[in-house]
Amino acid sequence: MSTTRPDLLPAAVAVLACPVCGQGLHAAGAALRCGQGHSFDRARQGYVTLLPSAGSPHSGDSAQMVADRADFLAAGHYAGVTAALGDAVVAGGVPRTVLDAGGGTGAHLAGVLDRAPGAVGVGLDVSRYAARRAARAHPRAIAVVADTWSRWPVRSGAVDRVLVVFAPRNGAETARVLAPEGRLVVVTPAADHLAELIGPLGLLRVDPEKAGRLAAALEPHLRPVAAVAHREELVLDRVAVRTMVGMGPHARHRTPEELSTAIGRLPDRVSVTVSVDVAGYVPASPAPAADA
């Protein structure tokens, strides 16, 4: 892999804001700077860290989780999910700017940018391991280490699309950064997602209250406009199953030994259901003024 850092596209940098003072950023050599003189160096892997001065209490995904995700997605197992995401993104028109909040390795963002040839992308993730890979995911995308649970280092009203794929939702920040005609696209697991593996491997079940919690997190700030279900069957060998489990939250709840034992009891190849909901949201209309 080349060690040369890709250039930062000015249109992508223009989306960003200083995490200290909130002013816009511009590229200055190997760093990003704001008008107040705050400077943020790019790592040699190409990403830039835009955390507040206090940092973040969240560590994000580990190096092994990120490596598993990169391998699983590179094998094309979630290509159907990426395609469904891309369909939802362009349904409201082709965007110019796309922000992936909690975007991990940048694979889904790259797939969306391939559907929007004139767009630039920004991937936010608190994991430096993820950002290292996302920095090279697509020539029109940049990777930023940021805490997506707090204020994003993004200018208000600067983004046409926000993506959230299997990641936490921050409704207030999404509404703040979206352009007036912008749209959030969220991908969440449905009740039968990975159903064939949950029992045999002791995986986490999808919370039956997930839909309600999603609405509670988003709908004070955004309103739903579209929803589609994507469902397909994958046939995975044991290596692919181990990689898939390792890339997600299940990896934090089972020891490697427990997983190896459970996976060893599976057939050589197992049919697995991929079932997700893809929902679109737009900024909520301002509340009408009270009668005089």
C-alpha positions as a printed NumPy array, in Angstrom:
array([[  0.   ,   0.   ,   0.   ],
       [  1.292,   3.45 ,  -0.858],
       [  2.35 ,   5.626,   2.095],
       [  1.589,   8.834,   0.201],
       [ -1.319,  10.653,   1.779],
       [ -4.082,  11.584,  -0.656],
       [ -4.793,  15.275,  -1.059],
       [ -7.65 ,  16.762,   0.918],
       [-10.328,  17.994,  -1.442],
       [-11.241,  21.626,  -0.671],
       [-14.957,  20.834,  -1.038],
       [-14.682,  18.17 ,   1.665],
       [-12.61 ,  20.354,   3.982],
       [-15.228,  23.103,   3.571],
       [-17.725,  20.877,   5.402],
       [-15.579,  20.784,   8.544],
       [-15.442,  23.099,  11.54 ],
       [-12.865,  23.664,  14.251],
       [-13.729,  21.606,  17.338],
       [-12.407,  24.384,  19.578],
       [-14.086,  27.533,  18.245],
       [-16.482,  26.282,  15.566],
       [-15.002,  28.301,  12.71 ],
       [-14.481,  26.796,   9.269],
       [-11.235,  25.016,   8.455],
       [ -8.838,  25.2  ,   5.532],
       [ -5.909,  23.058,   4.459],
       [ -2.474,  24.446,   5.311],
       [  0.231,  22.059,   4.216],
       [ -0.125,  18.862,   6.229],
       [ -2.609,  20.402,   8.649],
       [ -6.059,  21.928,   8.902],
       [ -6.359,  25.397,  10.414],
       [ -9.104,  27.83 ,  11.35 ],
       [ -9.136,  31.63 ,  11.37 ],
       [ -8.399,  31.675,  15.091],
       [ -5.132,  29.832,  14.531],
       [ -6.136,  26.426,  15.89 ],
       [ -4.239,  23.785,  13.958],
       [ -4.786,  20.051,  13.509],
       [ -2.09 ,  17.917,  11.923],
       [ -2.93 ,  15.056,   9.619],
       [ -1.653,  11.653,  10.663],
       [  0.735,   9.957,   8.281],
       [ -2.069,   7.51 ,   7.435],
       [ -4.096,  10.458,   6.06 ],
       [ -6.809,  11.077,   8.652],
       [ -7.171,  14.144,  10.861],
       [ -8.231,  14.206,  14.516],
       [-10.828,  16.849,  15.36 ],
       [-11.65 ,  16.077,  18.975],
       [-12.343,  18.778,  21.564],
       [ -9.488,  19.677,  23.89 ],
       [-10.84 ,  17.328,  26.566],
       [-10.755,  14.419,  24.116],
       [-13.44 ,  11.737,  24.162],
       [-14.453,   9.181,  26.797],
       [-15.156,   6.707,  23.982],
       [-12.407,   4.51 ,  22.529],
       [-14.328,   3.117,  19.564],
       [-13.661,  -0.178,  17.833],
       [-10.406,  -2.021,  18.451],
       [ -7.82 ,  -2.792,  15.793],
       [ -9.067,  -6.394,  15.551],
       [-12.715,  -5.373,  15.199],
       [-11.788,  -2.936,  12.437],
       [ -9.669,  -5.559,  10.669],
       [-12.556,  -8.031,  10.794],
       [-14.959,  -5.41 ,   9.412],
       [-12.576,  -4.527,   6.59 ],
       [-12.172,  -8.19 ,   5.623],
       [-15.896,  -8.97 ,   5.797],
       [-16.955,  -5.944,   3.762],
       [-14.148,  -6.397,   1.231],
       [-15.482,  -9.905,   0.571],
       [-18.737,  -8.295,  -0.597],
       [-21.016,  -9.916,   1.968],
       [-22.812,  -6.645,   2.707],
       [-22.808,  -5.355,  -0.868],
       [-26.608,  -5.622,  -0.867],
       [-26.823,  -3.423,   2.226],
       [-24.56 ,  -0.831,   0.595],
       [-26.698,  -0.908,  -2.555],
       [-29.9  ,  -0.386,  -0.541],
       [-28.221,   2.495,   1.269],
       [-27.177,   4.044,  -2.037],
       [-30.707,   3.739,  -3.4  ],
       [-32.055,   5.647,  -0.409],
       [-29.373,   8.321,  -0.675],
       [-30.073,   9.168,  -4.318],
       [-33.863,   8.791,  -4.005],
       [-34.123,  12.439,  -3.036],
       [-31.665,  13.627,  -5.701],
       [-27.917,  13.226,  -6.116],
       [-26.097,  14.883,  -3.196],
       [-22.986,  17.055,  -3.337],
       [-21.826,  16.371,   0.219],
       [-22.181,  13.161,   2.236],
       [-21.3  ,  12.684,   5.906],
       [-21.008,   9.19 ,   7.368],
       [-21.41 ,   9.376,  11.168],
       [-19.78 ,   6.387,  12.83 ],
       [-18.606,   5.342,   9.392],
       [-15.947,   2.828,  10.407],
       [-13.694,   1.79 ,   7.534],
       [-15.537,   3.976,   5.006],
       [-16.75 ,   1.08 ,   2.869],
       [-20.405,   2.126,   2.841],
       [-19.484,   5.764,   2.244],
       [-17.331,   4.713,  -0.703],
       [-20.233,   2.779,  -2.187],
       [-22.5  ,   5.8  ,  -1.872],
       [-19.931,   8.119,  -3.461],
       [-19.713,   5.758,  -6.424],
       [-23.428,   6.46 ,  -6.934],
       [-22.894,  10.231,  -6.7  ],
       [-19.985,  11.066,  -9.039],
       [-19.835,  14.763,  -8.165],
       [-20.076,  14.378,  -4.403],
       [-17.448,  14.558,  -1.683],
       [-17.61 ,  12.596,   1.534],
       [-16.539,  12.911,   5.156],
       [-16.344,   9.927,   7.484],
       [-16.52 ,  10.506,  11.239],
       [-15.481,   7.798,  13.692],
       [-13.957,   7.882,  17.156],
       [-11.71 ,   4.897,  16.386],
       [ -8.3  ,   5.793,  15.007],
       [ -7.995,   2.263,  13.672],
       [-11.119,   2.806,  11.587],
       [ -9.984,   6.256,  10.441],
       [ -6.699,   4.849,   9.129],
       [ -8.626,   2.655,   6.714],
       [-11.34 ,   5.208,   5.932],
       [ -8.697,   7.735,   4.867],
       [ -8.038,   5.553,   1.787],
       [-11.541,   4.232,   1.21 ],
       [-12.352,   6.604,  -1.664],
       [-10.499,   9.397,  -3.516],
       [-13.353,  11.836,  -2.821],
       [-13.605,  11.133,   0.905],
       [-11.7  ,  12.288,   3.961],
       [-11.56 ,  10.594,   7.358],
       [-11.916,  12.403,  10.676],
       [-11.511,  11.099,  14.212],
       [-14.437,  12.668,  16.073],
       [-16.821,  11.875,  18.908],
       [-20.212,  11.363,  17.256],
       [-21.951,  11.372,  20.663],
       [-21.077,  15.056,  21.19 ],
       [-20.896,  18.113,  18.922],
       [-19.567,  17.199,  15.484],
       [-16.677,  19.175,  13.927],
       [-18.944,  20.043,  11.004],
       [-20.383,  23.355,   9.857],
       [-24.094,  23.94 ,  10.356],
       [-26.229,  23.331,   7.277],
       [-23.255,  22.11 ,   5.237],
       [-24.27 ,  18.521,   4.405],
       [-26.747,  17.121,   1.86 ],
       [-26.817,  13.577,   3.267],
       [-25.933,  12.069,   6.636],
       [-25.484,   8.296,   6.797],
       [-25.742,   6.21 ,   9.951],
       [-25.147,   2.507,   9.33 ],
       [-25.287,   0.254,  12.404],
       [-24.042,   3.186,  14.481],
       [-25.424,   5.453,  17.231],
       [-27.76 ,   8.265,  16.178],
       [-27.296,  11.865,  17.266],
       [-30.52 ,  13.571,  16.229],
       [-29.643,  17.085,  17.335],
       [-26.305,  17.143,  15.535],
       [-27.738,  15.531,  12.417],
       [-30.413,  18.215,  12.184],
       [-27.832,  20.946,  12.79 ],
       [-25.446,  19.925,  10.001],
       [-28.059,  19.013,   7.376],
       [-28.86 ,  21.513,   4.66 ],
       [-32.544,  22.586,   4.592],
       [-33.278,  20.066,   1.82 ],
       [-30.915,  17.469,   3.225],
       [-31.702,  13.951,   4.358],
       [-30.555,  11.45 ,   6.959],
       [-30.42 ,   7.782,   5.91 ],
       [-30.282,   5.246,   8.742],
       [-29.63 ,   1.511,   8.445],
       [-30.653,  -0.59 ,  11.453],
       [-30.934,  -4.351,  11.98 ],
       [-34.416,  -5.864,  11.812],
       [-35.667,  -8.463,  14.282],
       [-34.545, -11.421,  12.14 ],
       [-31.083, -10.072,  11.298],
       [-28.551, -12.925,  11.681],
       [-31.327, -14.998,  13.262],
       [-29.672, -18.338,  12.438],
       [-26.582, -17.432,  14.49 ],
       [-28.068, -15.773,  17.564],
       [-28.925, -18.958,  19.456],
       [-26.01 , -21.215,  18.437],
       [-23.395, -18.509,  19.063],
       [-25.048, -16.711,  21.98 ],
       [-25.135, -13.392,  20.124],
       [-26.963, -10.248,  21.178],
       [-30.579, -10.119,  20.074],
       [-32.045,  -7.065,  18.377],
       [-33.798,  -4.978,  21.01 ],
       [-37.568,  -5.181,  20.338],
       [-37.794,  -1.539,  21.463],
       [-35.232,  -0.415,  18.884],
       [-37.79 ,   1.311,  16.628],
       [-39.144,   3.307,  19.53 ],
       [-35.691,   4.324,  20.686],
       [-34.753,   5.363,  17.158],
       [-37.819,   7.586,  16.957],
       [-37.075,   9.069,  20.371],
       [-33.533,   9.908,  19.325],
       [-34.433,  11.463,  15.981],
       [-37.989,  12.67 ,  15.691],
       [-37.759,  15.72 ,  17.942],
       [-35.264,  17.015,  15.377],
       [-36.174,  15.151,  12.176],
       [-39.25 ,  13.582,  10.633],
       [-39.462,  10.284,   8.746],
       [-40.132,  10.42 ,   5.018],
       [-39.336,   6.935,   3.705],
       [-38.588,   3.409,   4.861],
       [-37.726,   0.204,   3.034],
       [-36.736,  -3.256,   4.188],
       [-33.746,  -5.079,   2.712],
       [-33.563,  -8.826,   3.214],
       [-31.284, -11.439,   1.676],
       [-29.684, -14.775,   2.475],
       [-25.94 , -15.235,   2.68 ],
       [-24.134, -18.557,   2.685],
       [-21.057, -18.212,   4.888],
       [-18.299, -20.574,   5.862],
       [-16.998, -20.687,   9.424],
       [-14.187, -18.23 ,   8.73 ],
       [-16.642, -15.653,   7.384],
       [-18.953, -16.199,  10.368],
       [-16.068, -15.622,  12.772],
       [-15.113, -12.446,  10.941],
       [-18.677, -11.163,  10.919],
       [-19.111, -11.761,  14.648],
       [-15.754, -10.162,  15.389],
       [-16.542,  -6.919,  13.596],
       [-19.594,  -5.955,  15.682],
       [-20.749,  -5.508,  19.271],
       [-21.031,  -9.275,  19.701],
       [-17.228,  -9.372,  19.902],
       [-17.335,  -7.518,  23.22 ],
       [-19.673, -10.036,  24.867],
       [-18.025, -13.387,  24.115],
       [-14.446, -14.46 ,  24.685],
       [-12.476, -15.643,  21.647],
       [-12.44 , -19.133,  23.137],
       [-16.216, -19.176,  23.592],
       [-16.744, -18.038,  20.016],
       [-14.294, -20.544,  18.582],
       [-16.021, -23.394,  20.4  ],
       [-19.503, -22.283,  19.309],
       [-18.495, -21.667,  15.687],
       [-16.804, -25.068,  15.576],
       [-20.218, -26.661,  16.175],
       [-21.73 , -24.996,  13.092],
       [-21.956, -26.727,   9.685],
       [-19.122, -26.026,   7.266],
       [-21.422, -23.575,   5.491],
       [-24.448, -21.901,   7.037],
       [-27.286, -19.852,   5.57 ],
       [-27.586, -16.5  ,   7.363],
       [-30.343, -13.91 ,   7.041],
       [-29.324, -10.307,   6.462],
       [-32.342,  -8.186,   7.352],
       [-32.145,  -4.417,   7.79 ],
       [-34.407,  -1.402,   7.693],
       [-33.34 ,   1.628,   5.651],
       [-35.118,   4.789,   6.762],
       [-34.965,   8.368,   5.515],
       [-35.481,  11.488,   7.621],
       [-35.527,  15.199,   6.824],
       [-35.208,  18.173,   9.179],
       [-38.381,  18.769,  11.141],
       [-40.333,  21.872,  10.189],
       [-39.979,  24.735,  12.677],
       [-42.842,  24.955,  15.118],
       [-45.457,  27.534,  14.014],
       [-45.351,  30.848,  15.82 ],
       [-47.922,  31.334,  18.55 ],
       [-50.906,  33.548,  17.711],
       [-50.504,  37.12 ,  18.898]])
